[in-house]
């Protein structure tokens, strides 16, 4: 079904398919599923045209699929078998999209960016936890270039617009060895808010709020370019040179928050991030530092 929609923009529907297609935001007209005219399908050649020379030189494979279970899961499985540095996978829809801490990431068909990149980063493994923070800075750069103003970061792996979630980032390692080849998953809402909002338990934002006719192909190319560039910066210098930029873009910097670490809840004021990406919290008993993993930040 998804393959037919990607190839022809329309497909016949039976009773079994209807609930599934509605869940992915696909309009149904009688016994047909027909994509709206404003849905811009992803095309590998159009995305590749947006890449800079350095990114093109690094890129070994760019694949667009009608659907996968999860772009991260596909690259994670591949990373157990081969070198995935330079591979980029995008999908029009994910049937089992994943966010941080195992949460579901909802991917309306043709109304989001769901992509994963395999990137080799020659840094000590103890530093790799900060890659998600660096990628967040790169995503904001790409969004600003597209015309999305005032996007902010939420430690460790979210991009916000007006304090609502616009983008999620998921960093995973197929094999824990040096040099690390990380899988970088990125999900961005691009026109899919009406489908996403009823399915998630938080406020969501959308690129099209500020850029109504946003090109997904253009944005995908910009994001790939930005992520590649920040990963090269990270490889050369670690996260330390990005700390000031991250703090400036961090929505919660200087704010009172609650950090949930396992069964413990700690309140304090965000005092920036450390050189390896740890959240620094000023509490009544002094500064405490937290790394990602099973830690949540509540405002």
N, C-alpha and C positions, 0 to 999 in steps of 0.2 A: 504493500500500500504506500509506504513512505517513498519507495523507489519510483513508483508511478507518478506521485505528486512532484518529485524532484525532476523527473524527465519530461512530464507533460503538463504540469500544473493542475491536473484534474485526474480523478480516479473514481470508478464506480464503487459504491458502498453497500455492504449488506448489514443486516441488523447487528451482527456480532461486532463489526468495526465501529459502529456509530459512537458508543461511549468512549472508546479509545481516542478517536479523532477529535471529539469535543474536548477531551482532556488536554489535547495538544493545541487547542485554539484554532482548529481547521474548520472553516465554514462548511456547512452541509446544506445543499440545495436539492431537495428531493432525494433521489438515490445517487447523487454525485457529491463528491468533495471537490471543491474548486477554490484554489488560492485567490485571495484578493489581489487586485491589480498592483497594489503598492508593495507586495511582498517581493523583495529582491533576493533571488536565490544566489547562493554562494558559488563562485566559479574560481577554480584554482588559478587560471590564467589572469583573471582580473585582480586577484589578491597579489599575485607575484609581480604584477606591474607596479604596485605601490611600494615595493621594497627597495631599500637603498642598496648600494653596491656591496657593502660589507655583509649585509644580511643575505643577499643572493649568493655570495661566495660561500657562506656557511651552510645554506639550505641544501639538504640532500634529497628531501622528499616532501612534497606538499600534497596532501590528499584531502578531498572533500567527500564525505559520505552522506547519504540521505538520512541514515540513523545508525547509532551504535548504542551499546548499553551505557558506556561512559567513555569519553575520549581519554581520560586519564587511565582507566582500566585497560584500554586497548594498548596504550603505549607502555604501561607497566608490564603487561604480559610480554610485549615485544622486547622490552629491556632485559628480560631474563634470558633472552635467546641471542640478542645481537646488540651491536652498538647503535643506539638511537639518536646520537648527537646529530642535529640538523634535520630531524624529522618533525613535521608539523601535521597535526590531524584536526580537521574541523568537521562538525556534523550539523545538519539542519535540525536534528532533534536527538535527545538522549532518552533512552527508556529506563535507565537506572543512573541518572546523573548524581554525582556525589559532591558534597561540600565538606568542610572541615568537621572533624569529630563524627563522621559517618552520616551527617545530615543529608537529606535529599536536595538536589538542585533541579528545579523545574525548568524545562527547556521547551517552550512552545515552538512548534515547527515554523522555521523561517522567520522567527521574531526574536532571535537572540544571537549572541556569539557564544558558541560552545567550542573551545579549542584547547588543545594540549600541545606543548612543545617539549622535545627532548633536547636538553642543553648540557654539555659537558662544562663543568666549572672546577678548575684545578685550585681548590682551597681545602684546608683541613676540614674534616667532617664536622668538627665542633662548630664551625662557622656557617654551615649550610642552613641552619635554622633561620638565618636572617635573609635568605634568598627571597622569601615571600614578601618581606618588607620592601626590598629593593624593587621587586617586580611591581608592587603597588605604586611606587614612585613613577615607574615607567608607564604604567597604565594611565595614570593621571596626566602625564605628558601627552600621550596619544589622544586622550579625550579632549584636552585643551586645544590641541591642534585641529580636532574635528569641529570644535565650537562649544563644547560643554564647559561652562565656567564654574568655578568654585566647588569642584569635587574635592572631597577630603578622604583621608584614610582613617580606618579604625583598626587599631592593633588587634591581632597580628595580620589578618589577611582579607580585610574588607575595604571596598571603596564606597563611599557614601555621597549622596546628593541631598542637601537639606536634611541630613541625619537619617535618611532612608537608604536602604541597601541597593546600590546600583550594580555592583560587581563583586563576585567572590573569587578568591584565589586559593588554589590547593596545590601544595608542594609535596611531592612524594619521591622516594628513592627506591628504584627496583632492586638495587644491590648496594649495601652499605660498605663501599670501599672507595679509596682514593686513587685517581681523581674521580670525583662524583659525577655521575650523569643523572641529572634530576629531571623529573617529569613535572612540568609547570602547567597546571590546569587553570583556565580563565573562563568565567561565565559572565556575560554582560547582557543586561536587559535592553533590547532594541525593538520596541514596539509591542512587547508581549505582556505588559503590565496587566491588562484586563484578564488574561489567562492566569498569570502568576499569582496575583494578589489573593484570590480566594483559596489558593492551595498552600499558602505559607503563613506562618504565625508571626510575621513582622511586616512593618511598612516597607514597601519597595519603591524604587525610583526607576526612571527609564530615560535613556539617551534622547528619545524623541520628544521629551518635554522641552528641551532646549534646541534640538536640531530635528525639526519635524520630518524632514525627508532624508534622514541620515542614510548613507550608503553603507551597508554591512560589509561589502567587499573592501571599500576604502578603509573603514574602521579596522577590519581584520588585518589588513596590511600594515596600518599604522601601529597597531598593538604588537604584531610580530616584530616589526622594526625596533620599537621602543624596548621590548623585552630583551631582544638580542643585545642591544646596546648597553642596557643596564647590567646584564649578565657579564659582558666583557669588562665593564667598569668594576663590578664586584670581583671578578677573577683577578684583576690587576691590583686592586687596593683593599679588598674586603668591604665591609659595610661602613667602616668608620667615616669615610668621606661623604656618605649619604645621610649620616645621623641628623645633621642640622636641617637638611631638607625634609627629612621624614618628620621631625618634630614640628616644623613649620606647617606641614600639611596634615598633621594628626589632629583629628576632630577633638580628641579628649585631652590634648596637651594642656596641663595646668588645671584640669577639671577634677572635681571630686567624683570618684568612681568606686565601684565594688568589684573586686577580683575574686572569682570563685575558683579555688584550686582543690579539687577533690571534694571533701566534706567541709573544707575551711572557707570562710568568707572574710575577706580583708578589705576594709575601707581605707581610703586615703586619697591623696592628690597625685595625679600623674606628673612625674618629674622627668619625663623624656624617656628615651630608649638608650640602652647601653651599646658598646662597640660591636657586640655580636647579636644585637636585636632584642635583648631582654627588656621587658617593660619595667621601668623603675617607678616605684610607688612610695611616696612620702607618707609614712604612717606615724602614729603617736609614739611608736617605739623606734623610729628611724627609717632609713631607706631600705626597702625590700625589693628584690629583683625576681621577675617571673619570666620563664620561657614559655613557648607555645604549648603544643601537645594538648593536654587535657585542661588547660586553663581558659576561663572565659572572662571577658571584661563586660561589665554592665554599667550603664550610665544612669 
